[in-house]
C-alpha cells in the first residue's frame, strides 16, 4: 500500500486527491511543521530532497509531485488519469504537468526580492513578464478546453489546482473575473467530490487526526 507522507499545508494534499479520484487505498502519515513553518527533521530525512510531497511504495521512496502523480496513475491506476502519447492532447498534458513549478518560481522570486526591490530591475521585470505570460496561457487554454490536459479531467489538473487556490496564501494572483475561463475552471474542478474529500483530509484547513 502507498504511504503518503503528508506535510501540513503543502502540495502533498494533491496526492491524497489523486488517490481519492482513483479509489486506491493509501495510508496517510502526517507531519507537523515547526514553529519556523519548515518541515521537521523526521520529514526531511525521508528523502535527500526533503520536499513535499513524498510517498513510499514498498521499498520505493519517491519525491516530486509530477513524478508521483504520473507514477501512481500509470503503475497503480491503469493510466486512467494520464494522457496517452498517442493522443493529440499529449503535448498539452506535458506542458500543464510542469505549469505549477513555473508559476511557483515566479512567485517565490518576487517574494525573495521583497517589497523594497526595484520593480524595474531586470530580474523582477523578467519574472513579472513570465508570470503574466503563464496566466495568459492558462486563460487561453481554458477558453479552448474544459481541462488542461484535454477534454477530460487528468493529472494535469491535479497538478495545477494548488497554484490557483492554496498558493494565494503566499500572495499569488487572485483568480477572479479578470480570468473568467480560469475562474470557471477552478469552480468546476474544486466541486469534484474527490477534491472536497481530499481537502477535508489533508487540505490547508484540515486538522491532524487526533489533534
C-alpha positions in Angstrom: 0.0 0.0 0.0 1.2 3.5 -0.8 2.0 5.7 2.2 1.6 9.5 1.6 4.0 11.4 3.9 1.9 14.5 4.3 3.4 17.8 5.4 0.7 20.0 6.8 -0.3 22.9 4.5 1.7 21.7 1.5 1.3 20.3 -2.0 1.1 16.8 -0.7 -2.6 17.2 -0.4 -2.8 16.7 -4.2 -1.6 13.1 -3.8 -4.4 12.4 -1.4 -6.7 13.9 -4.0 -5.3 11.7 -6.7 -5.8 8.6 -4.6 -9.4 9.6 -3.9 -10.0 10.1 -7.6 -8.6 6.7 -8.4 -10.3 5.0 -5.5 -7.0 3.5 -4.3 -6.2 2.5 -0.7 -3.4 4.5 1.0 -2.0 5.3 4.4 -1.6 9.0 5.4 1.2 9.8 7.7 1.0 13.4 8.9 4.0 15.6 9.8 3.5 19.0 11.5 5.6 22.0 10.5 7.8 23.6 13.1 7.4 27.0 14.6 9.5 28.3 11.7 6.9 26.8 9.3 9.5 24.4 7.9 9.4 20.7 7.6 10.6 18.8 10.8 13.8 16.8 10.7 12.0 13.4 10.5 10.3 14.6 7.3 13.5 15.9 5.7 15.2 12.6 6.5 12.8 10.6 4.3 14.4 11.7 1.0 17.5 13.7 0.1 15.4 16.4 -1.4 13.4 16.8 1.8 10.5 18.4 -0.1 6.7 17.7 0.0 5.1 15.5 -1.2 6.9 12.2 -0.6 5.4 8.7 -0.9 6.7 5.3 -0.1 5.6 2.2 -2.0 7.3 -0.8 -0.7 11.0 -0.1 -0.9 10.5 2.9 -3.2 10.8 6.4 -1.7 9.6 9.0 -4.3 9.5 12.8 -4.2 8.3 15.5 -6.6 4.7 15.9 -7.4 4.9 15.4 -11.2 6.8 12.1 -10.8 4.5 10.9 -8.0 1.2 11.6 -9.8 2.3 10.0 -13.0 3.8 7.0 -11.2 0.6 6.4 -9.3 -1.6 6.9 -12.3 0.4 4.6 -14.5 1.6 2.0 -12.0 -1.5 1.7 -9.8 -4.3 3.4 -11.7 -4.1 1.8 -15.1 -3.2 5.2 -16.6 -6.8 6.4 -16.1 -5.8 10.0 -15.3 -2.8 10.2 -17.7 -2.9 11.2 -21.3 -1.5 8.7 -23.9 1.4 9.8 -26.1 -0.8 8.8 -29.0 -3.4 11.5 -28.1 -3.3 14.8 -29.9 -3.6 16.4 -26.5 -0.4 14.8 -25.2 1.8 17.9 -25.7 -0.8 20.0 -23.7 -0.7 17.4 -21.0 3.1 17.5 -20.8 3.1 21.3 -20.7 0.5 21.7 -18.0 2.1 19.0 -15.8 5.0 21.4 -15.5 2.9 24.6 -15.1 2.9 24.5 -11.3 6.7 24.7 -10.9 7.0 27.6 -13.4 4.3 29.7 -11.6 5.7 29.0 -8.2 9.2 30.0 -9.3 7.8 33.4 -10.4 6.0 34.0 -7.1 9.0 32.9 -5.0 11.4 35.2 -6.9 9.2 38.1 -6.2 8.8 37.1 -2.5 12.6 36.8 -2.2 13.1 40.2 -3.7 10.9 41.8 -1.1 8.6 44.9 -1.3 11.5 47.3 -1.3 13.0 45.8 -4.5 13.1 48.0 -7.6 10.2 46.7 -9.9 12.2 47.9 -12.9 15.1 45.6 -12.1 16.0 43.1 -14.8 15.1 40.1 -12.6 11.8 41.4 -11.5 10.9 42.7 -14.9 11.7 39.3 -16.4 9.8 37.4 -13.6 6.7 39.6 -13.9 6.7 39.1 -17.7 7.0 35.4 -17.3 4.2 35.3 -14.7 1.9 37.4 -16.8 2.6 35.1 -19.8 1.7 32.0 -17.7 -1.6 33.3 -16.6 -2.3 34.4 -20.2 -1.5 30.9 -21.5 -3.7 29.4 -18.8 -6.7 31.6 -19.7 -6.3 30.9 -23.4 -6.1 27.2 -22.8 -9.1 27.1 -20.6 -11.1 29.2 -23.0 -10.5 26.4 -25.6 -10.6 23.3 -23.4 -12.6 22.3 -20.3 -9.5 20.8 -18.8 -5.8 21.5 -19.1 -4.7 18.1 -20.5 -7.6 17.7 -22.9 -11.4 17.4 -22.8 -11.2 15.1 -19.8 -10.0 15.6 -16.3 -6.4 14.4 -15.8 -3.3 14.5 -13.6 -2.5 17.9 -15.2 -5.5 19.4 -13.4 -4.5 17.7 -10.1 -1.0 19.3 -10.6 -2.3 22.8 -11.3 -5.2 23.5 -8.8 -2.9 24.0 -5.8 -1.4 27.0 -7.5 -4.8 28.5 -8.3 -6.2 28.1 -4.8 -3.8 27.5 -1.9 -0.9 29.5 -3.3 -3.0 32.6 -2.7 -2.0 32.3 0.9 1.5 33.4 -0.2 0.3 36.3 -2.3 -0.3 34.6 -5.7 -2.6 36.3 -8.1 -6.3 36.0 -7.2 -8.4 34.0 -9.7 -11.3 36.4 -10.2 -13.3 37.9 -13.1 -10.2 39.1 -14.7 -9.6 35.5 -15.6 -13.1 34.3 -16.4 -12.2 30.9 -18.0 -9.8 30.1 -15.3 -12.3 31.1 -12.6 -14.9 28.8 -14.1 -12.4 26.0 -14.3 -11.4 26.3 -10.6 -15.0 26.3 -9.6 -15.7 23.2 -11.8 -12.7 21.2 -10.6 -13.0 22.1 -6.9 -16.6 20.9 -6.9 -15.4 17.3 -7.6 -16.3 15.0 -4.7 -12.8 13.5 -4.5 -11.3 17.0 -4.3 -13.6 18.1 -1.5 -12.9 14.9 0.4 -9.1 15.3 0.0 -9.3 18.8 1.3 -11.2 17.7 4.4 -8.5 15.0 5.0 -5.3 16.9 4.1 -6.1 20.4 2.7 -4.8 23.7 4.2 -7.7 23.8 6.7 -7.5 20.2 7.7 -6.7 19.2 11.2 -4.2 16.4 12.1 -6.1 13.3 13.2 -6.2 13.1 17.0 -5.1 16.7 17.4 
